[in-house]
Amino acid sequence: MPEGKIIKALSGFYYVLDDDHLIQCRGRGIFRKNKITPLVGDEVVFQAENDQEGYILEIKDRKNELQRPPIANVDQAILVFSAVEPDFSPALLDRFLVLVEFNHIKPLICITKMDLTNDEQKERISTYAKNYTEAGYEVILTSSETETGIDLLNPHLEHKISVFAGQSGVGKSSLLNALRPELELKTNNISSHLGRGKHTTRHVELIKIGHGLVADTPGFSSLEFLNIDPEDLTHCFPELLQASENCKFRGCLHLKEPKCGVKERVEIGEIPAYRYEHYVDFLREIKERKPRY
């Protein structure tokens, strides 16, 4: 039986790529019966009825999956945040980073619209970029208008499934258009009243860029820490995890415990205070989360 990858899901149809051939497939009834939904990114076995249509027979094991956006087997998340319009938000970036780290997906931070920054804003963004680089993340500064940094982003997409995610209006579609101009993805300017963009992406689809596949997604519609337990959170902050090796007590949550390696590193400035403050805020949110039944 032929095998392929689902690259688009729309209106109950799944578009399976087999080499360079695209087959429009439906899922077998047994998937509905077993409450299994094929996802974009799934490796599947299918049966072709003809050159254009077929049925998905089997879904191969997934290495990961996201619920919102619904996509499987993601290699990396390109977290797209603008320097300005809207202003760069480390708190929102840290929330995205936690969700991505928890799902065992490699993040890459991409800060866009650098062409719109003044000297003071450039310096601010450079400081943040330095902080996140020292924490262990890769950071690329870009501009879709001037194509600055686009050549640095391209190699990261090769032979991977990448998800472009970030708040609305930061320029995800503009960035993809700069990477592959013939896409002509629809973009909307920021609403001056709301200070954010309108959603221009309606469904999940994998777009071929070079030898990689990229999902221009509607973004994470839920940024809540629904499945993360308090003891998991440190693992989603690489520099806190490293510093926690020097905590006196196992299971230290880095709040009021004595001889905490994390708090010591924050006090001497080796861990930025804002990163620790976001950790504390997220931990409080997780602890106050209502139980789900």
Stockholm file with secondary structure:
# STOCKHOLM 1.0

chainA/1-293         MPEGKIIKALSGFYYVLDDDHLIQCRGRGIFRKNKITPLVGDEVVFQAENDQEGYILEIKDRKNELQRPPIANVDQAILVFSAVEPDFSPALLDRFLVLVEFNHIKPLICITKMDLTNDEQKERISTYAKNYTEAGYEVILTSSETETGIDLLNPHLEHKISVFAGQSGVGKSSLLNALRPELELKTNNISSHLGRGKHTTRHVELIKIGHGLVADTPGFSSLEFLNIDPEDLTHCFPELLQASENCKFRGCLHLKEPKCGVKERVEIGEIPAYRYEHYVDFLREIKERKPRY
#=GR chainA/1-293 SS CCEEEEEEEETTEEEEEETTEEEEEEECHHHHHTTCCCCBTCEEEEEESSSSEEEEEEECCCSCEETTTTEESCCEEEEEEESTTTTCCHHHHHHHHHHHHHTTCEEEEEEECGGGCCHHHHHHHHHHHHHHHHTTCCEEECBTTTTBTHHHHHHHHTTSEEEEECSTTSSHHHHHHHHSGGGCCCCCCCBTTTTBCCCCCCSCBEEEETTEEEEECCCCSCCCCSSCCGGGGGGGSHHHHHHGGGCSSTTCCSSSCSSCHHHHHHHTTSSCHHHHHHHHHHHHHHHTCCCCC
#=GC SS_cons         CCEEEEEEEETTEEEEEETTEEEEEEECHHHHHTTCCCCBTCEEEEEESSSSEEEEEEECCCSCEETTTTEESCCEEEEEEESTTTTCCHHHHHHHHHHHHHTTCEEEEEEECGGGCCHHHHHHHHHHHHHHHHTTCCEEECBTTTTBTHHHHHHHHTTSEEEEECSTTSSHHHHHHHHSGGGCCCCCCCBTTTTBCCCCCCSCBEEEETTEEEEECCCCSCCCCSSCCGGGGGGGSHHHHHHGGGCSSTTCCSSSCSSCHHHHHHHTTSSCHHHHHHHHHHHHHHHTCCCCC
//
